[in-house]
Structure formats: C-alpha cells, structure tokens
Amino acid sequence: MRPFAVALLLLLAVFGQCGTLAGKVNKHKPWIETSYHGVITENMDTVLLDPPLVALDKDAPVPYAGEICAFKIHGQEAPFEAEVLNRTSGEGVLRARGPIDCEQQKEYTFIIQAYDCGSGPTGAGWKKSHKAVVHIQVDDVNEFSPVFREPVYRATVTEGKIYDSILQVEAWDQDCSPQYSQICNYEIVTQDTPFAIDRNGNIRNTERLSFDKQQHYKILVTAYDCGQKRASESVPVHIDVKPVCKPGWQGWNNRVDYEPGTGSKQLFPKMHLETCDGPLSSVRAMVELQTSHIGKGCDRETYSEKSLQKLCGAASGSTDLLPAPSASTNWTASLLTDSGRDSDLIFRFDGRQAANIPERVVPQNLTDQFTIATWMKHGPSPGLRAEKETLLCNSDKTEMNRHHYSLYVHNCRLVFLLRRDFTQMDTFRPAEFHWKLEQICDKEWHYYVINVEFPAVTLFVDGVTYEPYLVTDDWPIHPSQIDVQLTVGACWQGGEVTTPRFTQYFRGSLSGLTIRPGKIETQKVISCLQACKEGLDINSLESLGKGIKFHFNPAQSVLVMEGDDLDSINTAMAKVSYINSRQFPTPGLRKLRVTTTVQCFGEDTCISIPDIKAVVMVLPPSEPRITIAGVERATWPASELRTPAGITLFKDIRIISTITKSDNAFSSGHRPGILEVMHNLDYCDVLVIGEELNPEHESLEIHHSSLLGKHLDATNSTSGISIYGVDSMAHYEQAIRQVRYRNWRPAGLSERRFRLSCSELNGRYTSNEFNLEIGVLHSSEPVEHVNHMAAESQYMRPVHHPLMVHTINSDHISGTPPAATVVIVMCIAALVVIVVLGIYRIHTTHQEAPKEDEEGGKEPEMDWDDSTLTITVNPMENISGSQSAGEIREEEEELEEEEEDDEDEEELAGDQTSGESEDSEEDEQTEVKGKVKGKLEWDPSTLPY
C-alpha cells in the first residue's frame, strides 16, 4: 500500500504545479487595431479591410494563451461575420452573411473584438481585446438603367420664334453611387428634326417653325447615366406649333342649335379668353342676344290682345282699336299689315294710311282714369323739321279743329295731349305731357302704356316707369254739339279746311293699340303683357365665383359680366345659356354678339379683344295637329228647341292635339309615331252655316257660369259665338259642351248647321273644321234616330288630360254603336206608331180649322184634357169609301190590344225616351190620314172652357 499512496501524492503535486504555471502564462489580452475601414462590392461577400484584420497576443508562443480563437461583432445587427483564418498568427477575415445592396444601405459601422483561447483546450480563462470600430462602404454596381420621370412630355410653341428652351425632360437612375446614378447625357433618337437637346435635358428648336408648314411634332428622347448605360425606353415628346398669339376668345362655335322644349342650353361651354400672357387687372364681357327681327322685338306669346290681357289678369273693358280685319271690324282692312311675323298682328304705317274708328267702337265715357297701351316701332322722322306723327287722335268731326286727346311723336319725343271739357272751374289745367326717350326713335319694338289719373299721367316703356320731363297747361274745351272722330295713324281735320282730310300721318309700326276707360293698368300686368319668352340665362348662379359681378337688362337680352381673374371669367362665360320657355317658339336665327374690354395694371386698355359674332338657331317645333271629333248629326224634337234651356250642340265633343315624332326623338320604351300632347288654345268659334240667326226667334247661348274659374270669355252675334282666352283644351271642351241653341218658333225649320273650329297662338295652329247638322223633328215625321248622342264617331276617342306625352293607340278608336242604341231606337219607333194612332182618336174636326187659320203664327198644338173628350160621328155626313161605325169600333179595339202588347216596350225605352215621346205627344200633334175619309166633329157639350 505504501508505493501506491506515494505515486498518488506525486501525481497530485504535478497537477497542482501545472495549474499554477498556467495561471501565470495567460496574463495578456489580445490586441487589435483601434479602427478598420472596409469596402465591399454589392452582391459580393468578402470585405476588404484596411488594415487587415489581425489580432496579436503577448502570451505567444504559449499554447492557448498566445492563440486567437474568435472575433466577435457587436451593434446595429450588422449583416457581417468575422472568421479566424490562423489561430497562431491571429489573421481573420470579414464576410457578409447575405447579399449586400447598395441601393438599400451604402455604409455600415459596428464594433469588433478579438478573443484568445484561454489557458487550455476548454477555453477557460479567455481574455478579449479592446473594442475596435469597423466602417464599411458598399461599392455600387451599374445594374439599373435611367428612367424618365414623365411618361410623355408636351409643349406648345409660337411660330417664328427661336427658343433657348422649349421644355426640359428629366431622367433618373436607381443606382446608389454618383457614377451610376447620375445622368450624364440626353439624346434625340428621332432623325431629321428641327430640335436639339443638351446634357441637362433642355430641348430647343434649331430653326423657326411655321404653323402653316407643320402644326405638330413628335420626337423620341433617350438618356445615359455616367456609366454609359442607356435608358431602357425612350420618352415621346409632343410639340404643338400655334400661330402668332392673337388675343381673343377661343374654343367657341359660330352656331348653336336650340331644340324647343329643352330648357336652358349653354352657348360657350368650352370657350376661354387668350390674352397672350398680358398682365391683366380686370375683364369686362357683354353678351348681347339680338332678337329685333323676331316678332315684336323678341319671342313673345302671339295670342290676341284680348287673350293676353285675360291671361295676365288685366281689367276687362278694353277696346282694341287695331283688331284683325273682319266683317265686324272692317276699319283696319285698308291698312298695311306686316306678314310673316308668326301670327303677330302688326300694322305698318308709311305716312299715307290711317283709319277712322266707328262711333260704335269708340269709348264714350273716358273718365279721370283710363289707360292707353300699344306696341310701337319707330325711327327718326325724315326732314330737317319733323312733323307731328299721330298714333291716336280724337278730334272734331266737322266745323272746328279741336283735338280732345291724342298721342303723337314729335322730334323723337312722345307727347300725350288731353284737353278736358269745361267745368265750373274755368282755369288752366295740365294738357300736354312730354317724354324724351331713346326708345322712341331706336327702330326697335317697345311696349308703351300711358296710365292717366288726371291730373297725373305716367308712362311705362317695357315695364319701366318714366315721368314726363315737361307738362304744359291749357284752357279746357268748351262744350259743343260737334261730333268727334277717333282715328289711328293720323289726325282727322274736319274744320278750318276746304276739304276734310287726314293730317299728321304716322310713320312706323303699331300693334295691340287698346284703350280702357275707367281703370289704369298695374305694374304687374304691364310686365306680364310685354314679357319676353326668350333670353339669356346663367346656369348655376351659386357656382359663380365671388369675384364675378353680373347684371341683366329687363328683357334679359343683354348680360354684362366683370371680374379680375381670367379663370373666373372663363368659368362664368361657360355658364352663359340661351332659354326659350315657349312650347312652340318662333323658329329661326338669333344673333349673338360678345364685346370684351381688358384692362391692364396702370392702363385703361392694353389688349384689344375682337368681338364674337355667332347665332342661335331655334329649330322648328313639332307642329301640333288639333283635331275636333264628335257626333256630326243629331235630330231633336222641335219641342226641345222651344224650351228655355234649348238644346246642347256639342255634348260629346272631344279636342285632341297630336304631333309626329321621328325615330331619334324617342327614348327607349317609346315607339316612334304620333304622340298626343297637351297645350293651350286661345279661341274657338262656333259659326252658323247658311242663313244667320234671326234674333227674333233663335239664338246661340253660353251661360256665364260655364266660364267661371277659367281664363275664358265669350261674345256672340247672329253669325255665331266666339269663346276666347288662353286656357287648356280641357277647359275649352267643358265650355263648348255648354253652348246651346234655342228656337222658340221652329215650325218652318227642318235643320240647322254649325261649324266649330279652334286655334292656338292666334291662328298659327288651327284645328279641323268640325261640322254639325241638327235635324228638327216635327210630330208628323217618322223617326229613325231621335238621339244620336249614344253613337260615337269613328274619329272620337277618350282623351287623357294629364300633362304628359304618350303614344296614341289606334286600337282605342271605335265606330261601332253599342247594342243599347238599337234597342232604344226600336222602342222609339214603336212609341211613335202608338202616338200617331192615339192622335187619331182626338183629331180636331173641320169646324176648328178656320180658327187655326186665323191664329196664323201660332203652333198647331194645344194641351187638351181628354178625360172628358168624346168623339162623335155625324151620321148625316157623306163618307166616301164608306165605313161603318162597327168597323171603326173594331179598329179601336185593335188599337187597345196593340197598346197593351207594347207596354213592356215602353218600359224598356227608359226615362229619357219616354220623356221625348211625351213631349212629342203633347207638343207636336199632326193630322192623320187614316182609313176614315169622312169628317169628325167635336161634341161641344162635353168640352170644358
């Protein structure tokens, strides 16, 4: 045991001594440089460091303690790792853990330390070096091509100029280094072009360009980076050549088509003002719509004056002094009319025509309040010393030459003369009222209204009030027995001359000259009567900029816009529109004119803008076809004509209006063809065909209550009845159905014929002439049809009255009478036979005939009480073709049996038919030619008196 213990002790001593020696050997830390600079090329993995990565240890050559086992990197999560190449020499290498992209990061900085191997193989007791900073720069590779910043470039040049730079193109490169990311050169790829490009991408023209030679150029441009890598795609450059800049409006059309019923249409939707880069301070544009050649100055409603006044709510009682020529208004027949004005009734006076107004037409009771109104178009009077031109004059008819009242023009002044009659106050009173206005001689249409509230007189011109600038007084006119004469177009001089004649002729045009005694016109009515239905408009007023000022004239034919910003003016002008609110406007051209003034800073005007001249073409509207349909023949018992109510002529009348539309006028869901439309009418006339009405025993009537609640009025005469006023077709239908005919002595009347026609826009569109024939049934005549109202005409069909357009379906038209009509007619025929046979029983005797002859005009009808009536046969009378009393009794029995058999048919006839039969039995008794040719006589003893 003793040797083994000795060996063990020796071994422990050796290991302890070795441990002590090792602790003493690894007593130094590794050493490295304090900083390193490295370079790595992108997409490579090895870093070239300066100085190289080497660690030293003073413990060398002691194993482990003098060796380097590792390099460790700290911070920024650097994508690198360090590897020991030689433990003894301490050499190492720095590598990238993955691909390095310069475009993502160009530089890296991190900390590195070296570690020795410690005191033994286990690495125990290792020591580390101090920290060294490593800075690595990534070298770029020219992997990307240049790319242009825009997909396409555009520029505009003015012809005849040499530009230093028309535009600049710009390319860029994604590479990270200045060498490869910078663009060093540009090149024009397209050959033979008058353009050049420099290293900065500026394109210039090498020669003067001509708009007439070529208006557009397209060139291709490429780019190179400093590594001489070319752009993958060339960029197109478009260069437009424009003519030498001329200030003015651009982008407008010289014609704008307007389709009726489309509302407001923009006139200049793409127009803009070119100012050639002038320094503007304000722009003023005036748009003028010239419509003086349309109607009376613009597109107005062309209804008659009476219809317009009714439509506008004017007071009734006005007298039309210039009506359309007719049998009852023939004083205008000799005057010149201006045709082709779309149903406008215009009279043209050339200084040689005048008209005397009949005394029956002249208002006789002008009070202190009355109104004179007219449309007038007048120009300067010829000659150095202009004469008076009289529109309206009321003067002495004979003996003297006093003017009681007149309206005339003198030296472009409008003068109204009013000489009042002598009263208890024999003093000077206002007599002449003068107005001096530009409108009087501007050769344009204007609406003049003179409201007289004596002693004050007010003039309205196109709805604007004007007070007289001069009022002169005169003595009243003393009363006399001299008749007066009212004239239009001149003044009548009946006294103080050898031959009475017209003087002071008018030269110009007049229309709608009216005078209304007792009342003056209101401003609202005057504005309505002269209102234009077409004019200029602005779409979306609220969208105009705050810097835009605008205003219209009263007729909306002139629009003025002002602004200090060019873009705002362009936007505002694009909203200017034309509108025509008439359902059937007057077709044709309307001239447009735009006048522009540009003001520059510190100057009144600096740029001259040419005027724009364009036209609005109002297309013809689809013309309506007005059709009147109904029963064209009816038969009435004479007894109905004698009733206070008379008979209704047009009980089932229908008025429809249709237009024809083409294929392109229809949207989906509508087929082309005929459409029914709703619009107004302005008059319907019922005329008597043949002899005029005899007012002693017949008349045409319409009750005033039938017109209440409608814009309608009516006048009648022996030639017929006229219903007028602007109102719907439905209201006209209702009124026409109330027209009644009466004849309280129809004995000699077999038929009467009437004609109905209607108009829209004062005759511009007229209906068909609907003829109605009324047959008069006397009691001795056989009847086939007493009442035709149940039989519908083949042209008649229901009319849908809502204000909408729909397609007419011909399947609705039917001419087949209902079966009930046949039954009614058969019943009526049977009842008439019964009536004729019944009359036989109460036939008057020949003794009563002389009395009836003496009564003459009386009708052969009397209301007998046949309850006590006895028919007696005189046996002393000779009866040719003898017939016994027994045979007569047999016929009476047969009559009674027939009456019993026909009772059921009487009940089927209805109340209306029964009523007609009773009237025929009571009012229309006729002579009966029966089998008995002898004479019957009354038994006077049984007749009550």
Residue pairs with C-beta under 8 A, 6 or more apart in sequence:
22 65
22 119
22 120
22 125
23 119
23 125
25 59
25 62
25 65
25 119
26 59
26 62
26 64
26 65
26 116
26 118
26 119
26 125
26 127
27 59
27 65
28 57
28 58
28 59
28 65
28 127
29 57
29 116
29 127
29 128
29 129
29 130
30 55
30 56
30 57
30 68
30 90
30 114
30 115
30 116
30 127
30 128
30 129
31 55
31 56
31 57
31 58
31 114
31 129
31 130
32 53
32 54
32 55
32 56
32 112
32 113
32 114
32 129
32 130
32 132
33 51
33 132
34 130
34 132
34 133
35 132
35 133
35 134
35 135
36 49
36 50
36 51
36 53
36 112
36 132
36 133
36 134
36 135
37 49
37 50
37 134
37 135
37 136
37 137
38 47
38 48
38 49
38 50
38 94
38 134
38 135
38 136
38 137
39 47
39 48
39 136
39 137
39 138
39 139
40 46
40 47
40 48
40 96
40 100
40 136
40 137
40 138
40 139
41 138
41 139
41 141
42 99
42 100
42 101
42 102
42 138
42 139
42 140
42 141
43 99
43 100
43 101
43 141
44 96
44 100
45 95
45 96
45 100
46 93
46 94
46 95
46 96
47 80
47 93
47 94
47 95
47 96
47 136
49 94
49 134
52 91
53 71
53 82
53 91
53 92
53 93
53 94
53 112
54 89
54 90
54 91
54 92
55 68
55 71
55 90
55 92
55 114
55 129
56 90
57 65
57 66
57 67
57 68
57 90
57 116
58 66
59 65
59 66
59 116
60 66
60 67
60 88
61 88
64 116
64 117
64 118
64 119
64 120
64 121
64 123
65 116
65 117
65 118
65 119
66 88
66 116
67 87
67 88
67 116
67 117
68 84
68 87
68 90
68 92
68 114
68 115
68 116
68 117
69 84
69 87
69 115
69 116
69 117
69 118
69 123
69 126
70 82
70 84
70 114
70 115
71 82
71 83
71 84
71 92
71 112
71 113
71 114
71 115
72 82
72 112
72 113
72 115
72 128
73 80
73 81
73 82
73 110
73 111
73 112
73 134
74 110
74 111
74 112
74 113
74 131
75 110
75 111
76 108
76 109
76 110
78 108
78 110
79 96
79 97
79 98
79 100
79 108
80 94
80 95
80 96
80 97
80 108
80 110
80 136
81 94
81 95
81 96
81 97
82 92
82 93
82 94
82 95
82 112
83 92
83 93
83 94
83 95
84 90
84 91
84 92
85 91
85 92
85 93
87 117
90 114
92 114
94 112
94 134
94 136
100 138
101 138
102 138
102 139
102 140
102 141
102 175
102 176
102 177
103 144
103 174
103 175
103 176
105 138
106 137
106 138
106 176
107 135
107 136
107 137
107 138
108 134
108 135
108 136
108 138
109 133
109 134
109 135
109 136
110 133
110 134
111 131
111 132
111 133
111 134
112 131
112 132
112 134
113 128
113 129
113 130
113 131
113 132
114 128
114 129
115 126
115 127
115 128
115 129
116 126
116 127
116 128
117 123
117 126
118 124
118 125
118 126
118 127
119 125
138 176
139 177
140 175
140 176
140 177
140 179
140 180
140 181
141 175
141 180
142 175
142 179
142 180
142 225
142 227
142 229
143 175
144 173
144 174
144 175
144 180
144 229
145 173
145 225
145 229
145 230
145 231
145 232
146 171
146 172
146 173
146 183
146 223
146 224
146 225
146 229
146 230
146 231
147 171
147 172
147 173
147 174
147 231
147 232
147 233
148 169
148 170
148 171
148 221
148 223
148 231
148 233
148 235
149 170
149 171
149 172
150 169
150 170
150 235
151 235
152 235
152 236
152 237
152 238
153 167
153 169
153 221
153 235
153 236
153 237
153 238
154 167
154 237
154 238
154 239
154 240
155 166
155 167
155 203
155 237
155 238
155 239
155 240
156 239
156 240
156 241
156 242
157 163
157 166
157 205
157 209
157 239
157 240
157 241
157 242
158 241
158 242
158 243
158 244
158 245
159 208
159 209
159 210
159 211
159 241
159 242
159 243
159 244
160 208
160 209
160 210
160 244
161 208
161 209
162 204
162 205
162 207
162 208
163 204
163 205
164 202
164 204
165 202
165 203
165 204
166 195
166 203
166 204
166 205
166 239
167 202
167 203
167 237
167 239
168 200
168 201
168 202
168 203
169 186
169 197
169 201
169 203
169 221
169 223
169 235
169 237
170 201
171 183
171 186
171 201
171 223
171 231
171 235
172 181
172 183
173 180
173 181
173 182
173 183
173 225
173 229
174 181
175 181
175 225
175 227
178 226
179 226
179 227
180 225
180 226
180 227
180 229
181 225
182 225
182 226
183 201
183 223
183 224
183 225
183 226
184 199
184 224
184 225
184 226
184 228
185 199
185 223
185 224
186 197
186 198
186 199
186 200
186 201
186 221
186 222
186 223
186 224
187 197
187 221
187 222
187 223
187 224
188 195
188 196
188 197
188 203
188 219
188 220
188 221
189 219
189 220
189 221
189 222
189 234
190 218
190 219
190 220
193 217
193 219
194 205
194 206
194 207
194 209
194 217
195 203
195 204
195 205
195 206
195 217
195 219
195 239
196 203
196 204
196 206
197 203
197 204
197 221
198 204
201 221
201 223
203 219
203 221
203 237
203 239
209 241
210 241
211 241
211 242
211 243
214 241
215 240
215 241
215 242
216 238
216 239
216 240
216 241
217 238
217 239
217 241
218 236
218 237
218 238
218 239
219 236
219 237
219 239
220 234
220 235
220 236
220 237
221 234
221 235
221 237
222 230
222 231
222 234
222 235
223 230
223 231
224 230
224 231
245 274
245 276
245 277
246 274
246 276
247 273
247 274
247 275
247 276
247 278
247 598
247 607
247 608
247 609
248 273
248 274
248 609
248 610
249 268
249 271
249 272
249 273
249 274
249 594
249 596
249 609
249 610
249 612
250 271
250 272
250 273
250 274
251 268
251 270
251 271
251 272
252 268
252 270
252 271
252 612
252 614
253 614
254 613
254 614
254 615
255 614
255 615
255 616
255 617
256 265
256 267
256 578
256 592
256 614
256 615
256 616
256 617
257 617
257 619
258 265
258 578
258 580
258 616
258 617
258 618
258 619
259 619
260 580
260 582
260 583
260 584
260 585
260 618
260 619
260 621
260 622
261 583
261 621
263 579
264 537
264 539
264 577
264 578
264 579
265 577
265 578
265 579
266 539
266 574
266 575
266 576
266 577
267 287
267 576
267 577
267 578
267 592
267 614
267 616
268 573
268 574
268 576
269 574
270 574
271 570
271 573
271 574
272 570
273 283
273 566
273 569
273 570
273 573
273 596
273 609
275 566
275 598
275 607
276 607
278 598
278 600
278 606
278 607
279 600
279 601
279 606
280 564
280 566
280 598
280 599
280 600
280 607
281 564
281 599
281 600
281 601
282 562
282 563
282 564
282 598
282 599
283 562
283 563
283 564
283 566
283 569
283 596
283 597
283 598
283 599
284 560
284 561
284 562
284 596
284 597
284 598
284 599
285 560
285 561
285 562
285 569
285 573
285 594
285 595
285 596
285 597
286 558
286 559
286 560
286 561
286 594
286 595
286 596
287 536
287 558
287 559
287 560
287 561
287 573
287 576
287 592
287 593
287 594
288 557
288 558
288 559
288 592
288 593
288 594
288 595
289 534
289 535
289 536
289 557
289 558
289 578
289 590
289 591
289 592
289 616
290 557
290 590
290 591
290 592
290 593
291 297
291 298
291 299
291 532
291 534
291 557
291 590
292 444
292 445
293 588
294 342
294 534
294 586
294 588
294 590
295 302
295 341
295 342
295 344
295 445
295 586
296 341
296 344
296 346
296 375
296 377
296 445
296 447
296 511
297 377
297 444
297 445
297 446
297 532
297 555
298 532
298 533
298 534
298 535
298 555
298 557
299 532
299 533
299 534
299 580
299 582
299 585
299 586
299 618
300 530
300 531
300 532
300 533
301 308
301 311
301 533
301 582
301 726
301 761
302 342
302 343
302 344
302 761
302 762
302 764
303 311
303 682
303 726
303 761
303 762
304 324
304 345
304 682
304 683
304 724
304 762
305 318
305 320
305 512
305 514
306 318
306 320
306 713
306 724
306 725
307 682
307 683
307 724
307 725
307 726
307 762
308 512
308 529
308 726
309 318
309 514
309 525
309 529
310 711
310 712
310 713
310 724
310 725
310 726
311 528
311 711
311 725
311 726
312 525
312 528
312 529
313 524
313 525
313 528
314 516
314 521
314 525
314 529
315 516
315 519
315 521
316 713
317 516
317 517
317 518
317 519
318 371
318 514
318 515
318 516
319 361
319 362
319 363
319 514
319 515
319 516
320 512
320 513
320 514
321 357
321 361
321 392
321 486
321 488
321 513
321 514
321 515
322 332
322 335
322 345
322 347
322 355
322 488
322 510
322 511
322 512
322 513
323 329
323 332
323 345
324 332
324 345
325 332
325 333
327 719
328 717
331 355
331 356
331 357
331 358
331 361
332 347
332 355
334 353
334 355
335 347
335 348
335 349
335 353
335 355
335 489
336 347
336 348
336 349
336 350
336 353
337 345
337 346
337 347
337 348
338 344
338 346
338 347
338 348
338 509
342 586
342 761
342 764
343 761
343 762
343 763
343 764
344 511
344 762
345 511
345 512
345 762
346 375
346 509
346 510
346 511
347 489
347 509
347 510
347 511
348 508
348 509
349 489
349 505
349 506
349 507
349 508
349 509
349 510
350 507
351 505
351 506
351 507
352 505
353 489
353 505
354 487
354 488
354 489
354 490
354 502
354 505
354 506
355 487
355 488
355 489
356 485
356 486
356 487
356 492
357 485
357 486
357 487
357 488
359 483
362 394
362 486
363 370
363 515
363 516
363 517
365 517
365 518
366 405
366 517
367 517
367 518
368 452
368 453
368 454
369 452
369 453
369 454
369 517
369 518
369 519
369 520
370 452
370 515
370 516
370 517
370 518
370 519
370 520
371 449
371 450
371 451
371 452
371 514
371 515
371 516
371 519
371 520
371 521
372 392
372 407
372 416
372 449
372 450
372 452
372 513
372 514
372 515
373 447
373 448
373 449
373 450
373 512
373 513
373 514
373 515
373 516
373 521
373 526
373 529
374 391
374 392
374 447
374 448
374 510
374 511
374 512
374 513
374 514
375 445
375 446
375 447
375 448
375 509
375 510
375 511
375 512
375 513
376 391
376 445
376 446
376 448
376 508
376 509
376 510
377 443
377 444
377 445
377 446
377 508
377 509
378 389
378 409
378 440
378 441
378 443
378 507
378 508
378 509
379 441
379 442
379 443
379 507
379 508
380 386
380 412
380 441
381 387
381 389
381 409
381 411
381 412
381 441
381 507
382 507
386 410
386 411
387 410
387 504
388 408
388 409
388 410
388 415
388 491
388 504
389 408
389 409
389 410
389 504
389 505
389 506
389 507
389 508
390 406
390 407
390 408
390 487
390 489
390 490
390 491
390 504
390 505
390 506
391 407
391 408
391 409
391 488
391 489
391 506
391 510
391 513
392 405
392 406
392 407
392 486
392 487
392 488
392 513
392 515
393 403
393 405
393 406
393 407
393 408
393 486
393 487
393 490
393 491
393 492
393 504
394 403
394 404
394 405
394 406
394 484
394 485
394 486
394 487
395 401
395 402
395 403
395 404
395 406
395 484
395 485
395 487
395 491
395 492
395 493
395 494
396 402
396 404
396 482
396 483
396 484
396 485
396 494
396 495
397 482
397 483
397 484
397 485
397 492
397 494
398 482
398 483
398 494
398 495
398 500
399 482
399 494
399 495
400 480
400 482
400 494
400 495
400 496
401 493
401 494
401 495
401 496
401 497
402 419
402 477
403 417
403 419
403 491
404 419
404 477
404 484
405 416
405 417
405 418
405 419
406 416
406 417
406 491
407 414
407 415
407 416
407 417
407 450
408 414
408 415
408 417
408 491
408 504
408 506
409 415
409 440
409 506
409 508
412 436
412 440
412 441
413 434
413 435
413 436
413 440
414 434
414 435
414 437
414 440
414 448
414 459
415 432
415 433
415 434
415 435
416 432
416 433
416 450
416 457
416 459
417 431
417 432
418 430
418 431
418 432
418 433
418 452
418 454
418 457
419 431
419 474
419 476
419 477
420 429
420 431
420 454
420 476
420 477
421 476
421 477
421 478
421 479
422 476
422 477
422 478
422 479
423 476
426 475
426 476
428 473
428 474
428 475
429 455
429 473
429 474
429 475
429 476
430 454
430 455
430 457
430 471
430 472
430 473
431 472
431 473
431 474
432 470
432 471
432 472
432 474
433 457
433 459
433 468
433 470
433 471
434 468
434 469
434 470
434 471
434 472
435 459
435 466
435 468
435 469
436 469
437 461
437 466
439 446
439 461
439 462
445 509
446 461
446 462
447 460
447 461
447 462
447 463
447 526
447 529
447 530
448 459
448 460
448 461
449 459
449 460
449 521
449 526
450 457
450 458
450 459
450 460
451 457
451 458
451 459
451 460
451 520
451 521
452 520
453 520
457 468
458 465
458 466
458 467
459 465
459 466
459 467
459 468
460 466
460 521
460 523
460 526
462 530
462 554
462 555
463 523
463 526
463 527
463 530
463 554
464 554
465 523
485 492
485 494
487 502
488 510
488 513
489 502
489 505
489 506
489 510
490 502
490 503
490 504
490 505
490 506
491 502
491 503
491 504
492 500
492 501
492 502
492 503
493 500
493 501
493 502
493 503
494 500
532 555
532 556
532 557
533 580
533 581
533 582
533 585
534 578
534 579
534 580
534 581
534 582
534 585
534 590
534 618
535 552
535 555
535 556
535 557
535 578
535 579
536 552
536 556
536 557
536 558
536 559
536 576
536 577
536 578
536 579
537 556
537 576
537 577
537 578
537 579
538 544
538 550
538 559
538 572
538 575
538 576
538 577
539 575
539 577
540 575
543 575
544 550
544 568
544 571
544 572
544 575
545 563
545 565
545 568
545 571
545 572
547 563
547 564
547 565
547 568
548 561
548 562
548 563
548 568
548 569
548 572
549 561
549 562
549 563
550 559
550 560
550 561
550 562
550 572
551 559
551 560
552 558
552 559
559 576
561 569
561 572
561 573
561 576
563 569
563 572
578 590
578 616
580 618
583 621
583 679
584 621
584 623
584 624
584 679
584 760
584 761
584 764
584 765
585 618
585 621
586 618
587 618
587 619
587 620
587 621
588 617
588 618
589 615
589 616
589 617
589 618
590 615
590 616
590 617
590 618
591 613
591 614
591 615
592 612
592 613
592 614
592 615
592 616
593 611
593 612
593 613
594 611
594 612
594 614
595 611
596 609
596 611
597 605
597 609
598 605
598 606
598 607
598 609
599 605
599 606
600 606
600 607
622 659
622 660
622 661
622 665
623 659
623 765
624 657
624 658
624 659
624 677
624 679
624 760
624 765
625 657
625 658
625 659
625 660
626 655
626 656
626 657
626 681
626 758
626 760
626 765
626 766
626 767
626 768
627 655
627 656
627 657
627 658
627 767
627 768
627 795
628 653
628 654
628 655
628 756
628 757
628 758
628 767
628 768
628 770
629 653
629 654
629 656
629 770
629 793
629 795
629 796
629 797
630 650
630 652
630 653
630 654
630 770
630 772
630 793
630 796
631 651
631 652
631 772
631 788
631 789
631 791
631 792
631 793
631 796
632 770
632 771
632 772
632 773
632 793
633 772
633 773
633 774
633 775
633 788
634 772
634 773
634 774
634 775
634 787
634 788
634 789
635 774
635 775
635 776
635 777
635 783
635 785
635 786
635 787
635 788
636 647
636 774
636 775
636 776
636 777
636 786
637 776
637 777
637 786
637 916
637 919
637 920
637 923
637 924
638 746
638 747
638 749
638 776
638 777
638 778
638 779
638 923
638 924
639 919
639 920
639 922
639 923
639 924
640 646
640 647
640 916
640 919
641 647
641 741
641 742
641 743
641 744
641 746
641 749
641 776
642 742
642 743
642 744
642 745
642 746
642 923
643 742
644 742
645 740
645 742
646 699
646 701
646 740
646 741
646 742
646 743
647 740
647 741
647 742
647 774
648 737
648 738
648 739
648 740
649 686
649 739
649 740
649 741
649 754
649 772
649 774
650 686
650 736
650 737
650 739
650 756
650 772
651 737
651 789
652 737
652 789
652 792
652 796
653 733
653 736
653 737
653 756
653 770
654 733
654 796
654 797
654 798
654 799
655 681
655 729
655 732
655 733
655 736
655 758
655 767
655 799
656 676
656 729
656 797
656 799
657 676
657 677
657 678
657 679
657 729
657 760
658 674
658 675
658 676
658 677
658 808
659 674
659 675
659 677
660 673
660 674
660 675
661 672
661 673
661 674
661 675
662 672
663 672
665 672
666 672
670 807
671 807
673 807
673 808
674 807
674 808
675 805
675 806
675 807
675 808
676 799
676 800
676 805
676 806
676 807
676 808
677 805
678 728
678 729
678 801
678 802
678 803
678 804
679 729
679 760
680 726
680 727
680 728
680 729
680 760
681 726
681 727
681 728
681 729
681 732
681 758
681 759
681 760
682 724
682 725
682 726
682 759
682 760
682 761
682 762
683 722
683 723
683 724
683 725
683 758
683 759
684 722
684 723
684 724
684 732
684 735
684 736
684 756
684 757
684 758
684 759
685 720
685 721
685 722
685 723
685 756
685 757
685 758
686 700
686 720
686 721
686 722
686 723
686 736
686 739
686 754
686 755
686 756
687 719
687 720
687 754
687 755
687 756
687 757
688 700
688 718
688 719
688 720
688 752
688 753
688 754
689 753
689 754
689 755
689 771
690 752
690 753
692 718
692 719
693 699
693 700
693 718
693 719
694 718
695 718
697 743
697 744
697 745
698 741
698 742
698 743
698 744
699 716
699 741
699 742
700 716
700 720
700 721
700 739
700 740
700 741
701 716
701 721
701 739
701 740
701 741
701 742
702 714
702 716
702 721
702 723
702 735
702 738
702 739
702 740
703 738
706 734
706 735
706 738
707 713
707 714
707 723
707 735
710 725
710 727
710 731
710 734
710 735
711 725
711 726
711 727
711 731
712 723
712 724
712 725
712 727
712 731
712 732
712 735
713 723
713 724
713 725
714 721
714 722
714 723
714 724
714 735
715 721
715 722
715 724
716 722
720 754
721 739
723 732
723 735
723 736
729 799
729 801
730 801
732 758
736 756
741 752
741 754
741 774
743 749
743 752
743 776
745 857
745 859
746 776
747 778
747 859
749 776
750 775
750 776
751 773
751 774
751 775
751 776
752 773
752 774
752 776
753 771
753 772
753 773
753 774
754 771
754 772
754 774
755 769
755 770
755 771
755 772
756 769
756 770
756 772
757 766
757 767
757 768
757 769
757 770
758 766
758 767
759 765
759 766
759 767
760 766
777 783
777 786
777 920
777 924
778 924
778 926
779 835
779 920
779 923
779 924
779 925
779 926
780 924
780 926
780 927
782 832
783 828
783 829
783 832
784 825
784 829
785 791
785 825
786 828
786 913
786 916
787 824
787 912
787 913
787 916
790 817
790 818
790 820
790 821
790 824
791 817
791 821
792 814
792 815
792 817
793 815
794 813
794 814
794 815
795 813
796 813
797 812
797 813
797 814
798 812
800 806
823 908
824 909
824 910
824 913
826 905
827 905
827 906
827 908
827 909
827 910
827 913
828 909
828 913
828 916
828 917
830 902
830 905
830 906
831 902
831 905
831 906
831 909
831 913
831 914
831 917
832 917
832 920
834 898
834 899
834 902
835 917
835 920
835 921
836 926
836 928
837 895
837 898
838 895
838 921
839 921
839 925
839 926
839 928
840 928
840 930
841 871
841 892
841 895
842 864
842 866
842 869
842 871
842 925
843 871
843 927
843 928
843 936
844 852
844 938
845 935
845 936
845 937
845 938
846 935
846 937
847 937
847 938
848 938
852 858
852 860
859 923
860 925
860 926
861 922
861 923
861 924
861 925
862 925
863 922
865 944
868 942
868 943
868 944
869 942
869 943
870 939
870 942
871 936
871 939
872 936
872 937
872 938
872 939
873 885
873 888
873 934
873 936
874 935
874 936
874 937
877 934
877 935
878 934
879 932
879 933
879 934
880 933
880 934
881 931
881 933
883 931
883 932
883 934
888 932
891 931
906 914
909 917
